[in-house]
Amino acid sequence: MSRLSLSAAADGREFRNALGCYATGIAVVTLRTPPGDLLGLTVNSFNSVSLAPPLVVWSLSNASSFLAAFEASEYYAINVLAADQRELSQRFASRTEDRFGGLALDEGLGGAPLLPACCARFECRNATRHAGGDHVVFIGEVERFDYREGEPLIYFGGAYRQLAA
Ligand SMILES: Cc1cc2nc3c(=O)[nH]c(=O)nc-3n(C[C@H](O)[C@H](O)[C@H](O)COP(=O)(O)O)c2cc1C
C-alpha cells in the first residue's frame, strides 16, 4: 500500500517503515574504556563518507547507556557482521550482561575489541561528533582495517535477510 506525502513528524510508524526500505548491513561498534571494560552495540546506521581522508559514519541514540563512553573514547572499532553472525547482532542489541563472552577477540587501536569472522573491521579514531536530533552522529577516521571474502548480514524492513544467489 503506498500513500503520498505522509508527515514524518506525525506518522512516526510510517516514517520508520519508509526508512526500512533502505537495506543496510549490520555492524557492532566496540571500544575499551580506560579502566578496561569492553563495550559494544549493534548498529545499522554505519555508512561510508569519504575516501581521502578515509571517513565513516554511524549514529548513537542519546538514550544509550554507552553515550558518554563513546564521546570520550579516542578510538573505536566497527565490525561488519557476516551472514552467519545473526546471533552476534542479537547479542549486542540485548540486555546480555557479558556481550563479549566466549569470543576470540583481537585487540585494535586503543584496545578496541575486534570480533572474529567478520566481513570487515575498521579501526577508527573518534574524529568528530555532531548533534543529530535524538542521536549523536559519529564520524570516524579509519586508521586500519581488514576484510575477507564472504556474504554480509543484511537488515531490511526490520528483519534480517541474506543475499539471494
Ligand atoms: C538491527 C539493529 C540496528 C540498530 N542500530 C542502532 C543504531 O544505529 N544506533 C543505536 O544507537 N542503536 C542501534 N540499535 C540498538 C542498540 O543495539 C541497542 O539499543 C543497544 O545495544 C542497547 O544497549 P544498552 O541498553 O546497554 O544501551 C540497533 C539494534 C538493532 C537490533
PDBQT file of the ligand as one rigid body, heavy atoms in Angstrom, charges set to zero:
ROOT
HETATM    1  C1  LIG A 201      19.332  -4.166  13.705  1.00  0.00    +0.000 C 
HETATM    2  C2  LIG A 201      19.624  -3.175  14.789  1.00  0.00    +0.000 A 
HETATM    3  C3  LIG A 201      20.178  -1.943  14.464  1.00  0.00    +0.000 A 
HETATM    4  C4  LIG A 201      20.462  -0.985  15.457  1.00  0.00    +0.000 A 
HETATM    5  N1  LIG A 201      21.041   0.203  15.103  1.00  0.00    +0.000 NA
HETATM    6  C5  LIG A 201      21.322   1.116  16.063  1.00  0.00    +0.000 A 
HETATM    7  C6  LIG A 201      21.972   2.344  15.719  1.00  0.00    +0.000 A 
HETATM    8  O1  LIG A 201      22.320   2.590  14.561  1.00  0.00    +0.000 OA
HETATM    9  N2  LIG A 201      22.226   3.234  16.731  1.00  0.00    +0.000 N 
HETATM   10  C7  LIG A 201      21.862   2.985  18.028  1.00  0.00    +0.000 A 
HETATM   11  O2  LIG A 201      22.095   3.836  18.899  1.00  0.00    +0.000 OA
HETATM   12  N3  LIG A 201      21.263   1.815  18.385  1.00  0.00    +0.000 NA
HETATM   13  C8  LIG A 201      21.002   0.883  17.435  1.00  0.00    +0.000 A 
HETATM   14  N4  LIG A 201      20.420  -0.310  17.783  1.00  0.00    +0.000 N 
HETATM   15  C9  LIG A 201      20.060  -0.539  19.189  1.00  0.00    +0.000 C 
HETATM   16  C10 LIG A 201      21.254  -0.906  20.052  1.00  0.00    +0.000 C 
HETATM   17  O3  LIG A 201      21.955  -2.030  19.565  1.00  0.00    +0.000 OA
HETATM   18  C11 LIG A 201      20.753  -1.192  21.494  1.00  0.00    +0.000 C 
HETATM   19  O4  LIG A 201      19.943  -0.130  21.902  1.00  0.00    +0.000 OA
HETATM   20  C12 LIG A 201      21.857  -1.297  22.479  1.00  0.00    +0.000 C 
HETATM   21  O5  LIG A 201      22.641  -2.429  22.266  1.00  0.00    +0.000 OA
HETATM   22  C13 LIG A 201      21.238  -1.372  23.885  1.00  0.00    +0.000 C 
HETATM   23  O6  LIG A 201      22.286  -1.291  24.813  1.00  0.00    +0.000 OA
HETATM   24  P1  LIG A 201      22.040  -0.559  26.213  1.00  0.00    +0.000 P 
HETATM   25  O7  LIG A 201      20.610  -0.829  26.602  1.00  0.00    +0.000 OA
HETATM   26  O8  LIG A 201      23.011  -1.193  27.167  1.00  0.00    +0.000 OA
HETATM   27  O9  LIG A 201      22.305   0.900  25.976  1.00  0.00    +0.000 OA
HETATM   28  C14 LIG A 201      20.157  -1.277  16.808  1.00  0.00    +0.000 A 
HETATM   29  C15 LIG A 201      19.603  -2.523  17.139  1.00  0.00    +0.000 A 
HETATM   30  C16 LIG A 201      19.352  -3.467  16.140  1.00  0.00    +0.000 A 
HETATM   31  C17 LIG A 201      18.782  -4.806  16.521  1.00  0.00    +0.000 C 
ENDROOT
TORSDOF 0
